[in-house]
Amino acid sequence: SIEAFFPPWDDAEKQLLQVLDGACEQILVQAFLLTSREIAAGLIDAHHRGVDVRVIADATQHADSPASALSKLADAGIPVWLDDHYRHAHNKLMVVDSQTSWPIVITGSYNFTWGAQHLNAENLLIIRNHPRVAERYVVNWMRHQSAAKPLVLR
């Protein structure tokens, strides 16, 4: 199935958090900006449940945003990489449980921020049970991760 959500009218964050709550094996994230406390908490909760959570984010957005949640994720033990190979590492996606028969891909314009839900005109797609689509996203995630730099905490 494919579901489309259009914040601020639709509660895309709630839908995204439900997917994170149901993750069993792995969550791969590519974020332009991740400042949402709720989404960060959902990723940390999944990590604490034993889900393999990994995050790639835009290096400049992290450096320029005091509200970036990436250090909090790294402090919790989640591997985080910063992508600085492009003017903007503008991907906004999650791939959940890609190696199962029920993978989920989340993508769209939706940044993982409070403003994306409450202030912006956004879109979010949740694509369920399409293994070939999920595999393409995983291959792309791995390509970006291989060139990104690990976030080093101070």
Secondary structure, 3 states (H helix, E strand, C coil): CEEEECCCCCCHHHHHHHHHHHCCCEEEEEECCECCHHHHHHHHHHHHCCCEEEEEEEHHHHHHCCCCCHHHHHHCCCCEEEECCCCCCCCCEEEECCCCCCCEEEEECCCECHHHHHCCCCCEEEEECCHHHHHHHHHHHHHHHHHCEECCCC
